[in-house]
C-alpha cells in the first residue's frame, strides 16, 4: 500500500500548520489541514500505522475544542486502539487520548 516517502514532507507541513492554527484557536482553518494530512496518511501507510494514530488523536482533540463530541470521540477511540496495540495502555499518547475523552460531556 505504501507509496514511498514522498508524501511525508507534505503531511508534515499540513500537520505543523494545523497544530499551530489549533493552538492559536483557529479551529476552522486547522481542521481541513489535519483532515487532509490524515487522508494522505491513510492512502500511503498501512492501516494501524502510528502516524495515523497520532493524527487521529490531534484531529479528535481539535474536534473536541470545536464542540463536535461525536466525531471527536470516534477519532480519539481509534487512536487509542492503534496506540494500545503498539505500546500498551500506559503509553503517553494513549493516556493523553483517554484524558481527552474523559473531558467529553
Buried (B, 14 or more C-beta within 10 A) or exposed (E): EEEEEEBBEEBEEBBEBBBEBBEEEEBEBBBEBBBBBBEBBBEBBEEEBBBBBBBBBBBBBBBBBBEBBEBBBBBBBBBBBBBBEEBEEEBEBBEBBBEBBEEEE
